[in-house]
Amino acid sequence: MQQFREGGSNRFTDLAFAHGYADQPHFIRTFKAFVGYSPRHFARAFAEQLPNFPHLIS
């Protein structure tokens, strides 16, 4: 979530491998279970609705 908020890699495959997942589908399932949204939905919805969100939690 932090990499999405900070504008890190937008490729889910890169994020999956960077965090030790063997593949993208496993990363997406885990992300959705934790956050409640798929990574794509999270990135789109929250980037538009809360552009200053990282500053609120820092």
N, CA, C, O and CB atoms as a CASP TS submission, in Angstrom:
PFRMAT TS
TARGET T0000
AUTHOR 0000-0000-0000
METHOD Language model
MODEL 1
PARENT N/A
ATOM      1  N   MET     1       0.830  -1.182   0.000  1.00  0.00           N
ATOM      2  CA  MET     1       0.000   0.000   0.000  1.00  0.00           C
ATOM      3  C   MET     1       0.872   1.242   0.000  1.00  0.00           C
ATOM      4  O   MET     1       0.573   2.220  -0.685  1.00  0.00           O
ATOM      5  CB  MET     1      -0.943   0.000   1.201  1.00  0.00           C
ATOM      6  N   GLN     2       1.947   1.202   0.767  1.00  0.00           N
ATOM      7  CA  GLN     2       2.819   2.361   0.843  1.00  0.00           C
ATOM      8  C   GLN     2       3.437   2.689  -0.509  1.00  0.00           C
ATOM      9  O   GLN     2       3.539   3.860  -0.875  1.00  0.00           O
ATOM     10  CB  GLN     2       3.909   2.127   1.869  1.00  0.00           C
ATOM     11  N   GLN     3       3.850   1.672  -1.253  1.00  0.00           N
ATOM     12  CA  GLN     3       4.428   1.948  -2.572  1.00  0.00           C
ATOM     13  C   GLN     3       3.403   2.550  -3.516  1.00  0.00           C
ATOM     14  O   GLN     3       3.755   3.403  -4.331  1.00  0.00           O
ATOM     15  CB  GLN     3       5.000   0.673  -3.178  1.00  0.00           C
ATOM     16  N   PHE     4       2.163   2.137  -3.434  1.00  0.00           N
ATOM     17  CA  PHE     4       1.118   2.757  -4.252  1.00  0.00           C
ATOM     18  C   PHE     4       0.981   4.225  -3.874  1.00  0.00           C
ATOM     19  O   PHE     4       0.937   5.092  -4.747  1.00  0.00           O
ATOM     20  CB  PHE     4      -0.236   2.020  -4.077  1.00  0.00           C
ATOM     21  N   ARG     5       0.913   4.506  -2.584  1.00  0.00           N
ATOM     22  CA  ARG     5       0.713   5.871  -2.127  1.00  0.00           C
ATOM     23  C   ARG     5       1.884   6.767  -2.474  1.00  0.00           C
ATOM     24  O   ARG     5       1.700   7.947  -2.773  1.00  0.00           O
ATOM     25  CB  ARG     5       0.481   5.890  -0.644  1.00  0.00           C
ATOM     26  N   GLU     6       3.083   6.217  -2.437  1.00  0.00           N
ATOM     27  CA  GLU     6       4.273   7.023  -2.709  1.00  0.00           C
ATOM     28  C   GLU     6       4.591   7.123  -4.195  1.00  0.00           C
ATOM     29  O   GLU     6       5.565   7.765  -4.586  1.00  0.00           O
ATOM     30  CB  GLU     6       5.460   6.447  -1.980  1.00  0.00           C
ATOM     31  N   GLY     7       3.771   6.490  -5.016  1.00  0.00           N
ATOM     32  CA  GLY     7       4.009   6.554  -6.447  1.00  0.00           C
ATOM     33  C   GLY     7       5.110   5.621  -6.894  1.00  0.00           C
ATOM     34  O   GLY     7       5.793   5.889  -7.883  1.00  0.00           O
ATOM     35  N   GLY     8       5.289   4.522  -6.171  1.00  0.00           N
ATOM     36  CA  GLY     8       6.282   3.526  -6.557  1.00  0.00           C
ATOM     37  C   GLY     8       5.850   2.824  -7.832  1.00  0.00           C
ATOM     38  O   GLY     8       5.056   3.360  -8.605  1.00  0.00           O
ATOM     39  N   SER     9       6.350   1.677  -8.040  1.00  0.00           N
ATOM     40  CA  SER     9       6.033   0.931  -9.252  1.00  0.00           C
ATOM     41  C   SER     9       4.529   0.739  -9.395  1.00  0.00           C
ATOM     42  O   SER     9       3.841   0.421  -8.425  1.00  0.00           O
ATOM     43  CB  SER     9       6.740  -0.423  -9.245  1.00  0.00           C
ATOM     44  N   ASN    10       4.033   0.929 -10.590  1.00  0.00           N
ATOM     45  CA  ASN    10       2.622   0.710 -10.875  1.00  0.00           C
ATOM     46  C   ASN    10       2.372  -0.684 -11.420  1.00  0.00           C
ATOM     47  O   ASN    10       1.223  -1.075 -11.621  1.00  0.00           O
ATOM     48  CB  ASN    10       2.118   1.747 -11.858  1.00  0.00           C
ATOM     49  N   ARG    11       3.433  -1.436 -11.659  1.00  0.00           N
ATOM     50  CA  ARG    11       3.282  -2.779 -12.194  1.00  0.00           C
ATOM     51  C   ARG    11       3.129  -3.754 -11.040  1.00  0.00           C
ATOM     52  O   ARG    11       4.001  -3.844 -10.176  1.00  0.00           O
ATOM     53  CB  ARG    11       4.486  -3.164 -13.088  1.00  0.00           C
ATOM     54  N   PHE    12       2.030  -4.478 -11.027  1.00  0.00           N
ATOM     55  CA  PHE    12       1.754  -5.405  -9.936  1.00  0.00           C
ATOM     56  C   PHE    12       2.769  -6.535  -9.891  1.00  0.00           C
ATOM     57  O   PHE    12       3.073  -7.053  -8.817  1.00  0.00           O
ATOM     58  CB  PHE    12       0.354  -5.974 -10.071  1.00  0.00           C
ATOM     59  N   THR    13       3.289  -6.917 -11.035  1.00  0.00           N
ATOM     60  CA  THR    13       4.311  -7.965 -11.066  1.00  0.00           C
ATOM     61  C   THR    13       5.560  -7.495 -10.338  1.00  0.00           C
ATOM     62  O   THR    13       6.142  -8.258  -9.567  1.00  0.00           O
ATOM     63  CB  THR    13       4.652  -8.358 -12.521  1.00  0.00           C
ATOM     64  N   ASP    14       5.983  -6.264 -10.562  1.00  0.00           N
ATOM     65  CA  ASP    14       7.155  -5.720  -9.873  1.00  0.00           C
ATOM     66  C   ASP    14       6.933  -5.681  -8.363  1.00  0.00           C
ATOM     67  O   ASP    14       7.818  -6.042  -7.586  1.00  0.00           O
ATOM     68  CB  ASP    14       7.478  -4.311 -10.395  1.00  0.00           C
ATOM     69  N   LEU    15       5.756  -5.245  -7.960  1.00  0.00           N
ATOM     70  CA  LEU    15       5.445  -5.189  -6.533  1.00  0.00           C
ATOM     71  C   LEU    15       5.424  -6.584  -5.920  1.00  0.00           C
ATOM     72  O   LEU    15       5.926  -6.785  -4.814  1.00  0.00           O
ATOM     73  CB  LEU    15       4.101  -4.495  -6.308  1.00  0.00           C
ATOM     74  N   ALA    16       4.851  -7.535  -6.624  1.00  0.00           N
ATOM     75  CA  ALA    16       4.781  -8.905  -6.118  1.00  0.00           C
ATOM     76  C   ALA    16       6.175  -9.462  -5.875  1.00  0.00           C
ATOM     77  O   ALA    16       6.452  -9.997  -4.801  1.00  0.00           O
ATOM     78  CB  ALA    16       4.017  -9.803  -7.099  1.00  0.00           C
ATOM     79  N   PHE    17       7.044  -9.342  -6.855  1.00  0.00           N
ATOM     80  CA  PHE    17       8.396  -9.874  -6.719  1.00  0.00           C
ATOM     81  C   PHE    17       9.196  -9.104  -5.661  1.00  0.00           C
ATOM     82  O   PHE    17       9.980  -9.703  -4.924  1.00  0.00           O
ATOM     83  CB  PHE    17       9.120  -9.822  -8.069  1.00  0.00           C
ATOM     84  N   ALA    18       9.006  -7.804  -5.583  1.00  0.00           N
ATOM     85  CA  ALA    18       9.733  -6.992  -4.605  1.00  0.00           C
ATOM     86  C   ALA    18       9.394  -7.379  -3.172  1.00  0.00           C
ATOM     87  O   ALA    18      10.194  -7.166  -2.261  1.00  0.00           O
ATOM     88  CB  ALA    18       9.429  -5.522  -4.821  1.00  0.00           C
ATOM     89  N   HIS    19       8.212  -7.946  -2.973  1.00  0.00           N
ATOM     90  CA  HIS    19       7.772  -8.304  -1.627  1.00  0.00           C
ATOM     91  C   HIS    19       7.743  -9.803  -1.389  1.00  0.00           C
ATOM     92  O   HIS    19       7.087 -10.287  -0.467  1.00  0.00           O
ATOM     93  CB  HIS    19       6.411  -7.736  -1.370  1.00  0.00           C
ATOM     94  N   GLY    20       8.461 -10.530  -2.230  1.00  0.00           N
ATOM     95  CA  GLY    20       8.675 -11.945  -1.978  1.00  0.00           C
ATOM     96  C   GLY    20       7.596 -12.895  -2.460  1.00  0.00           C
ATOM     97  O   GLY    20       7.614 -14.072  -2.101  1.00  0.00           O
ATOM     98  N   TYR    21       6.668 -12.422  -3.253  1.00  0.00           N
ATOM     99  CA  TYR    21       5.631 -13.305  -3.787  1.00  0.00           C
ATOM    100  C   TYR    21       6.162 -14.036  -5.007  1.00  0.00           C
ATOM    101  O   TYR    21       6.927 -13.476  -5.793  1.00  0.00           O
ATOM    102  CB  TYR    21       4.354 -12.509  -4.145  1.00  0.00           C
ATOM    103  N   ALA    22       5.759 -15.275  -5.161  1.00  0.00           N
ATOM    104  CA  ALA    22       6.213 -16.081  -6.295  1.00  0.00           C
ATOM    105  C   ALA    22       5.550 -15.660  -7.596  1.00  0.00           C
ATOM    106  O   ALA    22       6.109 -15.847  -8.676  1.00  0.00           O
ATOM    107  CB  ALA    22       5.942 -17.549  -6.035  1.00  0.00           C
ATOM    108  N   ASP    23       4.350 -15.090  -7.487  1.00  0.00           N
ATOM    109  CA  ASP    23       3.642 -14.671  -8.695  1.00  0.00           C
ATOM    110  C   ASP    23       2.651 -13.560  -8.369  1.00  0.00           C
ATOM    111  O   ASP    23       2.326 -13.310  -7.209  1.00  0.00           O
ATOM    112  CB  ASP    23       2.915 -15.865  -9.342  1.00  0.00           C
ATOM    113  N   GLN    24       2.184 -12.908  -9.416  1.00  0.00           N
ATOM    114  CA  GLN    24       1.263 -11.789  -9.281  1.00  0.00           C
ATOM    115  C   GLN    24      -0.095 -12.194  -8.710  1.00  0.00           C
ATOM    116  O   GLN    24      -0.613 -11.482  -7.850  1.00  0.00           O
ATOM    117  CB  GLN    24       1.069 -11.133 -10.617  1.00  0.00           C
ATOM    118  N   PRO    25      -0.698 -13.308  -9.147  1.00  0.00           N
ATOM    119  CA  PRO    25      -2.012 -13.666  -8.596  1.00  0.00           C
ATOM    120  C   PRO    25      -1.999 -13.870  -7.077  1.00  0.00           C
ATOM    121  O   PRO    25      -2.953 -13.492  -6.398  1.00  0.00           O
ATOM    122  CB  PRO    25      -2.515 -14.927  -9.264  1.00  0.00           C
ATOM    123  N   HIS    26      -0.942 -14.455  -6.548  1.00  0.00           N
ATOM    124  CA  HIS    26      -0.853 -14.642  -5.104  1.00  0.00           C
ATOM    125  C   HIS    26      -0.790 -13.288  -4.395  1.00  0.00           C
ATOM    126  O   HIS    26      -1.446 -13.084  -3.374  1.00  0.00           O
ATOM    127  CB  HIS    26       0.379 -15.497  -4.743  1.00  0.00           C
ATOM    128  N   PHE    27      -0.005 -12.378  -4.936  1.00  0.00           N
ATOM    129  CA  PHE    27       0.079 -11.023  -4.384  1.00  0.00           C
ATOM    130  C   PHE    27      -1.294 -10.350  -4.393  1.00  0.00           C
ATOM    131  O   PHE    27      -1.702  -9.755  -3.396  1.00  0.00           O
ATOM    132  CB  PHE    27       1.092 -10.177  -5.183  1.00  0.00           C
ATOM    133  N   ILE    28      -1.996 -10.443  -5.504  1.00  0.00           N
ATOM    134  CA  ILE    28      -3.306  -9.790  -5.628  1.00  0.00           C
ATOM    135  C   ILE    28      -4.299 -10.363  -4.628  1.00  0.00           C
ATOM    136  O   ILE    28      -5.039  -9.610  -3.995  1.00  0.00           O
ATOM    137  CB  ILE    28      -3.852  -9.945  -7.055  1.00  0.00           C
ATOM    138  N   ARG    29      -4.327 -11.680  -4.475  1.00  0.00           N
ATOM    139  CA  ARG    29      -5.240 -12.304  -3.500  1.00  0.00           C
ATOM    140  C   ARG    29      -4.931 -11.841  -2.078  1.00  0.00           C
ATOM    141  O   ARG    29      -5.840 -11.516  -1.315  1.00  0.00           O
ATOM    142  CB  ARG    29      -5.147 -13.841  -3.581  1.00  0.00           C
ATOM    143  N   THR    30      -3.654 -11.813  -1.729  1.00  0.00           N
ATOM    144  CA  THR    30      -3.264 -11.392  -0.385  1.00  0.00           C
ATOM    145  C   THR    30      -3.583  -9.919  -0.165  1.00  0.00           C
ATOM    146  O   THR    30      -4.098  -9.549   0.889  1.00  0.00           O
ATOM    147  CB  THR    30      -1.771 -11.650  -0.153  1.00  0.00           C
ATOM    148  N   PHE    31      -3.285  -9.083  -1.140  1.00  0.00           N
ATOM    149  CA  PHE    31      -3.569  -7.653  -1.052  1.00  0.00           C
ATOM    150  C   PHE    31      -5.066  -7.435  -0.847  1.00  0.00           C
ATOM    151  O   PHE    31      -5.469  -6.653   0.013  1.00  0.00           O
ATOM    152  CB  PHE    31      -3.080  -6.915  -2.323  1.00  0.00           C
ATOM    153  N   LYS    32      -5.881  -8.120  -1.629  1.00  0.00           N
ATOM    154  CA  LYS    32      -7.333  -7.960  -1.539  1.00  0.00           C
ATOM    155  C   LYS    32      -7.860  -8.434  -0.186  1.00  0.00           C
ATOM    156  O   LYS    32      -8.770  -7.822   0.374  1.00  0.00           O
ATOM    157  CB  LYS    32      -8.025  -8.730  -2.669  1.00  0.00           C
ATOM    158  N   ALA    33      -7.296  -9.515   0.339  1.00  0.00           N
ATOM    159  CA  ALA    33      -7.722 -10.002   1.652  1.00  0.00           C
ATOM    160  C   ALA    33      -7.364  -9.002   2.751  1.00  0.00           C
ATOM    161  O   ALA    33      -8.125  -8.832   3.703  1.00  0.00           O
ATOM    162  CB  ALA    33      -7.081 -11.366   1.950  1.00  0.00           C
ATOM    163  N   PHE    34      -6.224  -8.349   2.628  1.00  0.00           N
ATOM    164  CA  PHE    34      -5.768  -7.403   3.639  1.00  0.00           C
ATOM    165  C   PHE    34      -6.466  -6.045   3.530  1.00  0.00           C
ATOM    166  O   PHE    34      -6.906  -5.482   4.532  1.00  0.00           O
ATOM    167  CB  PHE    34      -4.272  -7.218   3.527  1.00  0.00           C
ATOM    168  N   VAL    35      -6.561  -5.530   2.313  1.00  0.00           N
ATOM    169  CA  VAL    35      -7.071  -4.175   2.092  1.00  0.00           C
ATOM    170  C   VAL    35      -8.576  -4.146   1.837  1.00  0.00           C
ATOM    171  O   VAL    35      -9.256  -3.185   2.196  1.00  0.00           O
ATOM    172  CB  VAL    35      -6.350  -3.539   0.925  1.00  0.00           C
ATOM    173  N   GLY    36      -9.084  -5.200   1.218  1.00  0.00           N
ATOM    174  CA  GLY    36     -10.500  -5.223   0.865  1.00  0.00           C
ATOM    175  C   GLY    36     -10.758  -4.816  -0.571  1.00  0.00           C
ATOM    176  O   GLY    36     -11.896  -4.859  -1.038  1.00  0.00           O
ATOM    177  N   TYR    37      -9.716  -4.426  -1.268  1.00  0.00           N
ATOM    178  CA  TYR    37      -9.798  -4.023  -2.666  1.00  0.00           C
ATOM    179  C   TYR    37      -8.667  -4.701  -3.423  1.00  0.00           C
ATOM    180  O   TYR    37      -7.636  -5.042  -2.843  1.00  0.00           O
ATOM    181  CB  TYR    37      -9.726  -2.471  -2.818  1.00  0.00           C
ATOM    182  N   SER    38      -8.866  -4.893  -4.716  1.00  0.00           N
ATOM    183  CA  SER    38      -7.753  -5.372  -5.536  1.00  0.00           C
ATOM    184  C   SER    38      -6.741  -4.241  -5.653  1.00  0.00           C
ATOM    185  O   SER    38      -7.105  -3.078  -5.479  1.00  0.00           O
ATOM    186  CB  SER    38      -8.242  -5.847  -6.955  1.00  0.00           C
ATOM    187  N   PRO    39      -5.479  -4.552  -5.943  1.00  0.00           N
ATOM    188  CA  PRO    39      -4.495  -3.477  -6.096  1.00  0.00           C
ATOM    189  C   PRO    39      -4.892  -2.447  -7.152  1.00  0.00           C
ATOM    190  O   PRO    39      -4.682  -1.250  -6.960  1.00  0.00           O
ATOM    191  CB  PRO    39      -3.151  -4.063  -6.452  1.00  0.00           C
ATOM    192  N   ARG    40      -5.457  -2.899  -8.251  1.00  0.00           N
ATOM    193  CA  ARG    40      -5.873  -1.967  -9.308  1.00  0.00           C
ATOM    194  C   ARG    40      -6.964  -1.025  -8.800  1.00  0.00           C
ATOM    195  O   ARG    40      -6.892   0.185  -9.015  1.00  0.00           O
ATOM    196  CB  ARG    40      -6.374  -2.742 -10.548  1.00  0.00           C
ATOM    197  N   HIS    41      -7.965  -1.575  -8.134  1.00  0.00           N
ATOM    198  CA  HIS    41      -9.050  -0.744  -7.611  1.00  0.00           C
ATOM    199  C   HIS    41      -8.516   0.220  -6.557  1.00  0.00           C
ATOM    200  O   HIS    41      -8.882   1.395  -6.542  1.00  0.00           O
ATOM    201  CB  HIS    41     -10.171  -1.622  -7.017  1.00  0.00           C
ATOM    202  N   PHE    42      -7.657  -0.273  -5.684  1.00  0.00           N
ATOM    203  CA  PHE    42      -7.059   0.575  -4.657  1.00  0.00           C
ATOM    204  C   PHE    42      -6.304   1.745  -5.288  1.00  0.00           C
ATOM    205  O   PHE    42      -6.484   2.896  -4.892  1.00  0.00           O
ATOM    206  CB  PHE    42      -6.117  -0.247  -3.766  1.00  0.00           C
ATOM    207  N   ALA    43      -5.467   1.441  -6.262  1.00  0.00           N
ATOM    208  CA  ALA    43      -4.658   2.469  -6.906  1.00  0.00           C
ATOM    209  C   ALA    43      -5.523   3.521  -7.583  1.00  0.00           C
ATOM    210  O   ALA    43      -5.246   4.715  -7.477  1.00  0.00           O
ATOM    211  CB  ALA    43      -3.720   1.839  -7.919  1.00  0.00           C
ATOM    212  N   ARG    44      -6.557   3.090  -8.270  1.00  0.00           N
ATOM    213  CA  ARG    44      -7.424   4.038  -8.976  1.00  0.00           C
ATOM    214  C   ARG    44      -8.286   4.845  -8.026  1.00  0.00           C
ATOM    215  O   ARG    44      -8.316   6.073  -8.103  1.00  0.00           O
ATOM    216  CB  ARG    44      -8.308   3.307  -9.960  1.00  0.00           C
ATOM    217  N   ALA    45      -8.984   4.168  -7.134  1.00  0.00           N
ATOM    218  CA  ALA    45      -9.952   4.837  -6.270  1.00  0.00           C
ATOM    219  C   ALA    45      -9.290   5.787  -5.287  1.00  0.00           C
ATOM    220  O   ALA    45      -9.727   6.927  -5.133  1.00  0.00           O
ATOM    221  CB  ALA    45     -10.765   3.817  -5.518  1.00  0.00           C
ATOM    222  N   PHE    46      -8.265   5.336  -4.637  1.00  0.00           N
ATOM    223  CA  PHE    46      -7.677   6.153  -3.598  1.00  0.00           C
ATOM    224  C   PHE    46      -6.754   7.230  -4.135  1.00  0.00           C
ATOM    225  O   PHE    46      -6.569   8.253  -3.475  1.00  0.00           O
ATOM    226  CB  PHE    46      -6.934   5.292  -2.646  1.00  0.00           C
ATOM    227  N   ALA    47      -6.176   7.041  -5.294  1.00  0.00           N
ATOM    228  CA  ALA    47      -5.372   8.100  -5.900  1.00  0.00           C
ATOM    229  C   ALA    47      -6.257   9.281  -6.285  1.00  0.00           C
ATOM    230  O   ALA    47      -5.841  10.435  -6.191  1.00  0.00           O
ATOM    231  CB  ALA    47      -4.616   7.569  -7.136  1.00  0.00           C
ATOM    232  N   GLU    48      -7.463   8.987  -6.712  1.00  0.00           N
ATOM    233  CA  GLU    48      -8.383  10.047  -7.115  1.00  0.00           C
ATOM    234  C   GLU    48      -9.055  10.706  -5.918  1.00  0.00           C
ATOM    235  O   GLU    48      -9.248  11.921  -5.908  1.00  0.00           O
ATOM    236  CB  GLU    48      -9.436   9.493  -8.053  1.00  0.00           C
ATOM    237  N   GLN    49      -9.416   9.913  -4.904  1.00  0.00           N
ATOM    238  CA  GLN    49     -10.189  10.442  -3.795  1.00  0.00           C
ATOM    239  C   GLN    49      -9.340  11.078  -2.703  1.00  0.00           C
ATOM    240  O   GLN    49      -9.755  12.053  -2.075  1.00  0.00           O
ATOM    241  CB  GLN    49     -11.013   9.357  -3.206  1.00  0.00           C
ATOM    242  N   LEU    50      -8.166  10.534  -2.480  1.00  0.00           N
ATOM    243  CA  LEU    50      -7.345  11.014  -1.377  1.00  0.00           C
ATOM    244  C   LEU    50      -5.912  11.303  -1.824  1.00  0.00           C
ATOM    245  O   LEU    50      -4.995  10.582  -1.431  1.00  0.00           O
ATOM    246  CB  LEU    50      -7.342   9.996  -0.248  1.00  0.00           C
ATOM    247  N   PRO    51      -5.704  12.321  -2.621  1.00  0.00           N
ATOM    248  CA  PRO    51      -4.357  12.571  -3.134  1.00  0.00           C
ATOM    249  C   PRO    51      -3.339  12.890  -2.037  1.00  0.00           C
ATOM    250  O   PRO    51      -2.143  12.687  -2.246  1.00  0.00           O
ATOM    251  CB  PRO    51      -4.397  13.706  -4.121  1.00  0.00           C
ATOM    252  N   ASN    52      -3.772  13.377  -0.887  1.00  0.00           N
ATOM    253  CA  ASN    52      -2.839  13.705   0.180  1.00  0.00           C
ATOM    254  C   ASN    52      -2.823  12.631   1.273  1.00  0.00           C
ATOM    255  O   ASN    52      -2.311  12.872   2.366  1.00  0.00           O
ATOM    256  CB  ASN    52      -3.194  15.056   0.782  1.00  0.00           C
ATOM    257  N   PHE    53      -3.369  11.470   0.990  1.00  0.00           N
ATOM    258  CA  PHE    53      -3.462  10.411   1.987  1.00  0.00           C
ATOM    259  C   PHE    53      -2.131  10.068   2.644  1.00  0.00           C
ATOM    260  O   PHE    53      -2.108   9.909   3.864  1.00  0.00           O
ATOM    261  CB  PHE    53      -4.029   9.187   1.358  1.00  0.00           C
ATOM    262  N   PRO    54      -1.013   9.942   1.912  1.00  0.00           N
ATOM    263  CA  PRO    54       0.254   9.612   2.592  1.00  0.00           C
ATOM    264  C   PRO    54       0.645  10.643   3.647  1.00  0.00           C
ATOM    265  O   PRO    54       1.255  10.294   4.657  1.00  0.00           O
ATOM    266  CB  PRO    54       1.374   9.492   1.573  1.00  0.00           C
ATOM    267  N   HIS    55       0.304  11.883   3.422  1.00  0.00           N
ATOM    268  CA  HIS    55       0.659  12.928   4.371  1.00  0.00           C
ATOM    269  C   HIS    55      -0.189  12.828   5.643  1.00  0.00           C
ATOM    270  O   HIS    55       0.243  13.271   6.707  1.00  0.00           O
ATOM    271  CB  HIS    55       0.489  14.308   3.727  1.00  0.00           C
ATOM    272  N   LEU    56      -1.366  12.263   5.546  1.00  0.00           N
ATOM    273  CA  LEU    56      -2.230  12.154   6.703  1.00  0.00           C
ATOM    274  C   LEU    56      -1.743  11.084   7.674  1.00  0.00           C
ATOM    275  O   LEU    56      -2.021  11.169   8.870  1.00  0.00           O
ATOM    276  CB  LEU    56      -3.644  11.854   6.267  1.00  0.00           C
ATOM    277  N   ILE    57      -1.031  10.095   7.188  1.00  0.00           N
ATOM    278  CA  ILE    57      -0.588   9.015   8.076  1.00  0.00           C
ATOM    279  C   ILE    57       0.879   9.119   8.430  1.00  0.00           C
ATOM    280  O   ILE    57       1.365   8.337   9.248  1.00  0.00           O
ATOM    281  CB  ILE    57      -0.853   7.677   7.438  1.00  0.00           C
ATOM    282  N   SER    58       1.589  10.042   7.854  1.00  0.00           N
ATOM    283  CA  SER    58       3.029  10.162   8.124  1.00  0.00           C
ATOM    284  C   SER    58       3.285  10.879   9.421  1.00  0.00           C
ATOM    285  O   SER    58       4.440  11.069   9.804  1.00  0.00           O
ATOM    286  CB  SER    58       3.731  10.891   6.993  1.00  0.00           C
TER
END
